[in-house]
């Protein structure tokens, strides 16, 4: 007679749930991989962060490059880990590996939050697709979560995990996870810490009779947070206590340059398109409606099963966390009319709140759809009278949705054979020019190049350059010097005030760069101790030509440094 092993209900649930969690995780991860893994590698913000990481662990790489040697120790954890992987495996491999790691963290956070609010995975998957297609393509403050590889990708992944842990009331675990988020990105992690701390205090007020508030736990949580955020707290402490001297001939404050001239798309709401405010209003209405619906449902759910009550409570908690994340967001709007120098706005008050608002609104509306669908008697499934047909239609629709990103992924995969062609519109001619520079110029050469084009000039040529508009420093002395250098490269006085803001200024800087005269170029060479000037072939100068092809030309003047 055969015996049958009988497991306890808890063990049976564990055996059933764990594979399901892994499956959901891999499905979301696959979605992110197919849509973003091979898109714009080594461009935009990613290339700047990775070049700094390599320079941080290998100071001998480009010791004479001004931007790469700016002290940016507040991102030391990221730089230590991935600077070493760049040294071992190269930039592209690190880009792919880093993206997979950040996508994994975000996928895990979304799966856990989805389960905590009892959202069916089909709706979580659909919500994620909507977030990728709408939440990030129509940003409120130009913020994004899933895309290139940089520090804030890790930070947002840890923030999602911290939100899930706090909703489960596991505050001792929440604290170190928030500390890690802060170590990777001080602003994302810092604002998330403030958000969750305010929400915990709100929970204490709401449940003062049942809330477990022990001094020992508070002390331990604080200690864990401080320990895991040391990578950013120590550099910030030394930076605050060691202010650098600023020689400012620009007549503009560094905070003004950073906020209103370089980053208005993130920091200055007065320059935003009107559609953004409509998007904000729609999201706010959605969150408020869901919060009110689920709050009212708590009175009903108390008479129903415990699981339904917990689900409703967690949906209310998610709405409340969203609301608290918006406090810096609305504070930014209140301060904006008076902060004419960007003293407060420079700290990205719209960053976390705008993204949490976009993501959580979609999740809460999906929960609302799930709840209300159960109350509708006449469903599509009843009409079709077949679960198999309904399942087929669901997969067919999802297949159509995913077909386009998969097609793009296949094209991007095939394009790797010619990498880095296509990066930043890199052509065969520009790549040939960079290869020549890498193999035929001295290793310690400083190459003067366009302020707007080729953000990754350093890694493409293995040579130092002067400045790039995209690569803006983080400290006041360097921001002022960055502004001076851009004006120098475009043939203007250091004190010249730009007549455009944000990326609208890039084209003008590049156009003015291509109008520099021989006298101006020689002055730049002497000022920045450079022998080489890289430009378009149409830029005619009475200087010796070191290299040229159909599109580009490299001028040289070795006598310049001897003067």
DACOR-V553024 format. One record per residue. N is the residue number from 1. RES is the residue in three letters. PHI is phi in radians with two decimals (999 if undefined). Layout:
BEGIN
N|RES|PHI ; N|RES|PHI
END
This chain:
BEGIN
1|UNK|999 ; 2|UNK|-1.40 ; 3|UNK|-1.77 ; 4|UNK|-2.05 ; 5|UNK|-1.34 ; 6|UNK|-1.87 ; 7|UNK|-1.65 ; 8|UNK|-1.19 ; 9|UNK|-1.00 ; 10|UNK|-1.10 ; 11|UNK|-1.22 ; 12|UNK|-1.06 ; 13|UNK|-1.08 ; 14|UNK|-1.13 ; 15|UNK|-1.14 ; 16|UNK|-1.38 ; 17|UNK|-1.29 ; 18|UNK|-1.05 ; 19|UNK|-1.06 ; 20|UNK|-1.14 ; 21|UNK|-1.08 ; 22|UNK|-1.10 ; 23|UNK|-1.10 ; 24|UNK|-1.08 ; 25|UNK|-1.05 ; 26|UNK|-1.21 ; 27|UNK|-1.17 ; 28|UNK|-1.14 ; 29|UNK|-1.06 ; 30|UNK|-1.09 ; 31|UNK|-1.05 ; 32|UNK|-1.16 ; 33|UNK|-1.12 ; 34|UNK|-1.16 ; 35|UNK|-1.65 ; 36|UNK|-2.39 ; 37|UNK|-1.02 ; 38|UNK|-1.92 ; 39|UNK|-1.78 ; 40|UNK|0.97 ; 41|UNK|-1.12 ; 42|UNK|0.98 ; 43|UNK|-2.53 ; 44|UNK|0.93 ; 45|UNK|-1.18 ; 46|UNK|-1.01 ; 47|UNK|-1.13 ; 48|UNK|-1.13 ; 49|UNK|-1.12 ; 50|UNK|-1.28 ; 51|UNK|-1.14 ; 52|UNK|-1.12 ; 53|UNK|-1.08 ; 54|UNK|-1.14 ; 55|UNK|-1.13 ; 56|UNK|-1.13 ; 57|UNK|-1.60 ; 58|UNK|-2.26 ; 59|UNK|-1.05 ; 60|UNK|-1.41 ; 61|UNK|-1.07 ; 62|UNK|-2.35 ; 63|UNK|-1.17 ; 64|UNK|-1.84 ; 65|UNK|-1.52 ; 66|UNK|-1.12 ; 67|UNK|-1.19 ; 68|UNK|-1.16 ; 69|UNK|-1.76 ; 70|UNK|-1.19 ; 71|UNK|-1.12 ; 72|UNK|-2.20 ; 73|UNK|-1.25 ; 74|UNK|-1.23 ; 75|UNK|-1.99 ; 76|UNK|-1.07 ; 77|UNK|-1.05 ; 78|UNK|-1.08 ; 79|UNK|-1.18 ; 80|UNK|-1.13 ; 81|UNK|-1.17 ; 82|UNK|-1.63 ; 83|UNK|-1.11 ; 84|UNK|-1.25 ; 85|UNK|-1.17 ; 86|UNK|-1.13 ; 87|UNK|-1.10 ; 88|UNK|-1.50 ; 89|UNK|-2.05 ; 90|UNK|1.71 ; 91|UNK|-1.19 ; 92|UNK|-1.15 ; 93|UNK|-1.07 ; 94|UNK|-1.16 ; 95|UNK|-1.04 ; 96|UNK|-1.17 ; 97|UNK|-1.06 ; 98|UNK|-1.10 ; 99|UNK|-1.11 ; 100|UNK|-1.07 ; 101|UNK|-1.14 ; 102|UNK|-1.19 ; 103|UNK|-1.09 ; 104|UNK|-1.14 ; 105|UNK|-1.06 ; 106|UNK|-1.15 ; 107|UNK|-1.06 ; 108|UNK|-1.08 ; 109|UNK|-1.08 ; 110|UNK|-1.16 ; 111|UNK|-1.11 ; 112|UNK|-1.14 ; 113|UNK|-1.13 ; 114|UNK|-1.02 ; 115|UNK|-1.22 ; 116|UNK|-1.18 ; 117|UNK|-1.63 ; 118|UNK|0.99 ; 119|UNK|-1.62 ; 120|UNK|-1.00 ; 121|UNK|-1.13 ; 122|UNK|-1.03 ; 123|UNK|-1.31 ; 124|UNK|-1.11 ; 125|UNK|-1.10 ; 126|UNK|-1.10 ; 127|UNK|-1.10 ; 128|UNK|-1.14 ; 129|UNK|-1.09 ; 130|UNK|-1.10 ; 131|UNK|-1.10 ; 132|UNK|-1.13 ; 133|UNK|-1.44 ; 134|UNK|-2.03 ; 135|UNK|-1.07 ; 136|UNK|-1.76 ; 137|UNK|-1.45 ; 138|UNK|-2.12 ; 139|UNK|-1.22 ; 140|UNK|-1.35 ; 141|UNK|-2.18 ; 142|UNK|1.19 ; 143|UNK|-1.73 ; 144|UNK|-2.56 ; 145|UNK|-2.00 ; 146|UNK|-1.99 ; 147|UNK|3.09 ; 148|UNK|-1.24 ; 149|UNK|-1.72 ; 150|UNK|-2.75 ; 151|UNK|-1.08 ; 152|UNK|-1.25 ; 153|UNK|-1.09 ; 154|UNK|-1.10 ; 155|UNK|-1.03 ; 156|UNK|-1.16 ; 157|UNK|-1.07 ; 158|UNK|-1.18 ; 159|UNK|-1.11 ; 160|UNK|-1.08 ; 161|UNK|-1.14 ; 162|UNK|-1.14 ; 163|UNK|-1.08 ; 164|UNK|-1.08 ; 165|UNK|-1.12 ; 166|UNK|-1.18 ; 167|UNK|-1.12 ; 168|UNK|-1.50 ; 169|UNK|1.17 ; 170|UNK|-1.68 ; 171|UNK|-1.25 ; 172|UNK|-1.16 ; 173|UNK|-1.47 ; 174|UNK|-1.08 ; 175|UNK|-1.03 ; 176|UNK|-1.16 ; 177|UNK|-1.16 ; 178|UNK|-1.13 ; 179|UNK|-1.09 ; 180|UNK|-1.15 ; 181|UNK|-1.03 ; 182|UNK|-1.20 ; 183|UNK|-1.13 ; 184|UNK|-1.42 ; 185|UNK|-2.62 ; 186|UNK|-1.11 ; 187|UNK|-1.35 ; 188|UNK|-1.08 ; 189|UNK|-1.15 ; 190|UNK|-1.14 ; 191|UNK|-1.14 ; 192|UNK|-1.15 ; 193|UNK|-1.08 ; 194|UNK|-1.08 ; 195|UNK|-1.05 ; 196|UNK|-1.21 ; 197|UNK|-1.09 ; 198|UNK|-1.13 ; 199|UNK|-1.17 ; 200|UNK|-1.10 ; 201|UNK|-1.09 ; 202|UNK|-1.12 ; 203|UNK|-1.10 ; 204|UNK|-1.08 ; 205|UNK|-1.18 ; 206|UNK|-1.20 ; 207|UNK|-2.10 ; 208|UNK|-1.11 ; 209|UNK|-1.48 ; 210|UNK|-2.05 ; 211|UNK|-1.27 ; 212|UNK|-1.45 ; 213|UNK|-2.07 ; 214|UNK|-1.99 ; 215|UNK|-1.06 ; 216|UNK|-1.06 ; 217|UNK|-1.18 ; 218|UNK|-1.10 ; 219|UNK|-1.11 ; 220|UNK|-1.14 ; 221|UNK|-1.10 ; 222|UNK|-1.11 ; 223|UNK|-1.12 ; 224|UNK|-1.09 ; 225|UNK|-1.12 ; 226|UNK|-1.10 ; 227|UNK|-1.14 ; 228|UNK|-1.40 ; 229|UNK|-1.86 ; 230|UNK|-1.07 ; 231|UNK|-1.08 ; 232|UNK|-1.90 ; 233|UNK|-1.19 ; 234|UNK|-1.14 ; 235|UNK|-1.03 ; 236|UNK|-1.12 ; 237|UNK|-1.09 ; 238|UNK|-1.22 ; 239|UNK|-1.17 ; 240|UNK|-1.21 ; 241|UNK|-1.67 ; 242|UNK|-2.37 ; 243|UNK|-1.15 ; 244|UNK|-1.48 ; 245|UNK|-1.27 ; 246|UNK|-2.02 ; 247|UNK|-1.67 ; 248|UNK|-1.83 ; 249|UNK|-1.88 ; 250|UNK|-1.52 ; 251|UNK|1.15 ; 252|UNK|-2.20 ; 253|UNK|-1.30 ; 254|UNK|-1.06 ; 255|UNK|-1.13 ; 256|UNK|-1.18 ; 257|UNK|-1.03 ; 258|UNK|-1.17 ; 259|UNK|-1.38 ; 260|UNK|-1.75 ; 261|UNK|-1.70 ; 262|UNK|-1.66 ; 263|UNK|-2.17 ; 264|UNK|-1.12 ; 265|UNK|-1.14 ; 266|UNK|-1.72 ; 267|UNK|-2.05 ; 268|UNK|-1.99 ; 269|UNK|-1.12 ; 270|UNK|-1.26 ; 271|UNK|-1.75 ; 272|UNK|-1.30 ; 273|UNK|-1.16 ; 274|UNK|-1.09 ; 275|UNK|-1.07 ; 276|UNK|-1.09 ; 277|UNK|-1.24 ; 278|UNK|-1.14 ; 279|UNK|-1.09 ; 280|UNK|-1.03 ; 281|UNK|-1.07 ; 282|UNK|-1.14 ; 283|UNK|-1.15 ; 284|UNK|-1.08 ; 285|UNK|-1.09 ; 286|UNK|-1.09 ; 287|UNK|-1.13 ; 288|UNK|-1.10 ; 289|UNK|-1.09 ; 290|UNK|-1.14 ; 291|UNK|-1.05 ; 292|UNK|-1.14 ; 293|UNK|-1.08 ; 294|UNK|-1.29 ; 295|UNK|-1.12 ; 296|UNK|-1.14 ; 297|UNK|-1.21 ; 298|UNK|-1.04 ; 299|UNK|-1.14 ; 300|UNK|-1.41 ; 301|UNK|-1.16 ; 302|UNK|-1.10 ; 303|UNK|-1.57 ; 304|UNK|-1.81 ; 305|UNK|-1.21 ; 306|UNK|-1.14 ; 307|UNK|-1.11 ; 308|UNK|-1.14 ; 309|UNK|-1.15 ; 310|UNK|-1.09 ; 311|UNK|-1.04 ; 312|UNK|-1.16 ; 313|UNK|-1.06 ; 314|UNK|-1.26 ; 315|UNK|-1.18 ; 316|UNK|-1.11 ; 317|UNK|-1.07 ; 318|UNK|-1.11 ; 319|UNK|-1.12 ; 320|UNK|-1.19 ; 321|UNK|-1.05 ; 322|UNK|-1.06 ; 323|UNK|-1.09 ; 324|UNK|-1.21 ; 325|UNK|-1.18 ; 326|UNK|-1.52 ; 327|UNK|-1.09 ; 328|UNK|-1.07 ; 329|UNK|-1.02 ; 330|UNK|-1.29 ; 331|UNK|-1.09 ; 332|UNK|-1.07 ; 333|UNK|-1.14 ; 334|UNK|-1.20 ; 335|UNK|-1.43 ; 336|UNK|-0.86 ; 337|UNK|-1.13 ; 338|UNK|-1.84 ; 339|UNK|-1.53 ; 340|UNK|-1.30 ; 341|UNK|-1.88 ; 342|UNK|1.31 ; 343|UNK|-1.12 ; 344|UNK|-1.63 ; 345|UNK|-1.09 ; 346|UNK|-1.09 ; 347|UNK|-1.61 ; 348|UNK|0.94 ; 349|UNK|-1.16 ; 350|UNK|-1.58 ; 351|UNK|-1.13 ; 352|UNK|-1.16 ; 353|UNK|-1.06 ; 354|UNK|-1.13 ; 355|UNK|-1.32 ; 356|UNK|-1.11 ; 357|UNK|-1.09 ; 358|UNK|-1.14 ; 359|UNK|-1.23 ; 360|UNK|-1.21 ; 361|UNK|-1.06 ; 362|UNK|-1.13 ; 363|UNK|-1.12 ; 364|UNK|-1.18 ; 365|UNK|-1.15 ; 366|UNK|-1.15 ; 367|UNK|-1.09 ; 368|UNK|-1.09 ; 369|UNK|-1.10 ; 370|UNK|-1.11 ; 371|UNK|-1.20 ; 372|UNK|-1.23 ; 373|UNK|-1.12 ; 374|UNK|-1.16 ; 375|UNK|-1.52 ; 376|UNK|-1.58 ; 377|UNK|-1.33 ; 378|UNK|-1.61 ; 379|UNK|-1.96 ; 380|UNK|-1.07 ; 381|UNK|-1.12 ; 382|UNK|-1.13 ; 383|UNK|-1.15 ; 384|UNK|-1.33 ; 385|UNK|1.07 ; 386|UNK|-2.75 ; 387|UNK|-1.21 ; 388|UNK|-1.15 ; 389|UNK|-1.16 ; 390|UNK|-1.08 ; 391|UNK|-1.12 ; 392|UNK|-1.07 ; 393|UNK|-1.10 ; 394|UNK|-1.05 ; 395|UNK|-1.16 ; 396|UNK|-1.12 ; 397|UNK|-1.12 ; 398|UNK|-1.11 ; 399|UNK|-1.10 ; 400|UNK|-1.11 ; 401|UNK|-1.11 ; 402|UNK|-1.49 ; 403|UNK|-1.06 ; 404|UNK|-1.12 ; 405|UNK|-1.10 ; 406|UNK|-1.14 ; 407|UNK|-1.07 ; 408|UNK|-1.06 ; 409|UNK|-1.07 ; 410|UNK|-1.09 ; 411|UNK|-1.11 ; 412|UNK|-1.17 ; 413|UNK|-1.13 ; 414|UNK|-1.17 ; 415|UNK|-1.22 ; 416|UNK|-1.11 ; 417|UNK|-1.08 ; 418|UNK|-1.95 ; 419|UNK|-0.99 ; 420|UNK|-1.65 ; 421|UNK|-1.00 ; 422|UNK|1.70 ; 423|UNK|-1.19 ; 424|UNK|0.92 ; 425|UNK|1.04 ; 426|UNK|-1.18 ; 427|UNK|-1.74 ; 428|UNK|-1.09 ; 429|UNK|-1.17 ; 430|UNK|-1.18 ; 431|UNK|-1.13 ; 432|UNK|-1.10 ; 433|UNK|-1.12 ; 434|UNK|-1.19 ; 435|UNK|-1.11 ; 436|UNK|-1.13 ; 437|UNK|-1.04 ; 438|UNK|-1.13 ; 439|UNK|-1.71 ; 440|UNK|-2.13 ; 441|UNK|-1.89 ; 442|UNK|-1.00 ; 443|UNK|-1.06 ; 444|UNK|-1.61 ; 445|UNK|-1.20 ; 446|UNK|-1.93 ; 447|UNK|-1.78 ; 448|UNK|-1.34 ; 449|UNK|-2.40 ; 450|UNK|-1.00 ; 451|UNK|-1.23 ; 452|UNK|-1.89 ; 453|UNK|-1.40 ; 454|UNK|0.94 ; 455|UNK|-1.04 ; 456|UNK|-1.56 ; 457|UNK|-0.95 ; 458|UNK|-1.09 ; 459|UNK|-1.35 ; 460|UNK|-1.31 ; 461|UNK|-2.00 ; 462|UNK|1.01 ; 463|UNK|-2.33 ; 464|UNK|-1.33 ; 465|UNK|-2.37 ; 466|UNK|-1.62 ; 467|UNK|-2.93 ; 468|UNK|-2.30 ; 469|UNK|-1.00 ; 470|UNK|-1.13 ; 471|UNK|-1.63 ; 472|UNK|-1.62 ; 473|UNK|-1.22 ; 474|UNK|-2.02 ; 475|UNK|-1.93 ; 476|UNK|-1.03 ; 477|UNK|-1.03 ; 478|UNK|-1.27 ; 479|UNK|-1.12 ; 480|UNK|-1.12 ; 481|UNK|-1.15 ; 482|UNK|-1.01 ; 483|UNK|-1.13 ; 484|UNK|-1.07 ; 485|UNK|-1.12 ; 486|UNK|-1.09 ; 487|UNK|-1.16 ; 488|UNK|-1.08 ; 489|UNK|-1.20 ; 490|UNK|-1.77 ; 491|UNK|1.36 ; 492|UNK|-1.95 ; 493|UNK|-1.09 ; 494|UNK|-1.07 ; 495|UNK|-1.56 ; 496|UNK|-1.07 ; 497|UNK|-1.69 ; 498|UNK|-1.09 ; 499|UNK|-1.67 ; 500|UNK|-2.36 ; 501|UNK|-2.26 ; 502|UNK|1.11 ; 503|UNK|-1.27 ; 504|UNK|-1.14 ; 505|UNK|-1.44 ; 506|UNK|-1.08 ; 507|UNK|-1.06 ; 508|UNK|-1.16 ; 509|UNK|-1.07 ; 510|UNK|-1.18 ; 511|UNK|-1.10 ; 512|UNK|-1.19 ; 513|UNK|-1.06 ; 514|UNK|-1.35 ; 515|UNK|-1.82 ; 516|UNK|-1.07 ; 517|UNK|-1.56 ; 518|UNK|-1.02 ; 519|UNK|-1.08 ; 520|UNK|-1.16 ; 521|UNK|-1.14 ; 522|UNK|-1.13 ; 523|UNK|-1.16 ; 524|UNK|-1.13 ; 525|UNK|-1.04 ; 526|UNK|-1.22 ; 527|UNK|-1.13 ; 528|UNK|-1.85 ; 529|UNK|0.89 ; 530|UNK|-2.16 ; 531|UNK|-1.82 ; 532|UNK|-2.27 ; 533|UNK|-2.31 ; 534|UNK|-1.77 ; 535|UNK|-2.74 ; 536|UNK|-1.22 ; 537|UNK|-1.17 ; 538|UNK|-1.25 ; 539|UNK|-1.47 ; 540|UNK|-1.53 ; 541|UNK|-2.37 ; 542|UNK|-1.48 ; 543|UNK|-2.35 ; 544|UNK|-1.12 ; 545|UNK|-1.76 ; 546|UNK|-1.45 ; 547|UNK|-2.77 ; 548|UNK|-2.72 ; 549|UNK|-2.43 ; 550|UNK|-1.16 ; 551|UNK|-2.11 ; 552|UNK|-2.25 ; 553|UNK|-2.50 ; 554|UNK|-2.04 ; 555|UNK|-1.56 ; 556|UNK|-2.42 ; 557|UNK|-2.69 ; 558|UNK|-1.32 ; 559|UNK|-1.37 ; 560|UNK|-1.10 ; 561|UNK|-1.32 ; 562|UNK|-1.47 ; 563|UNK|-1.34
END
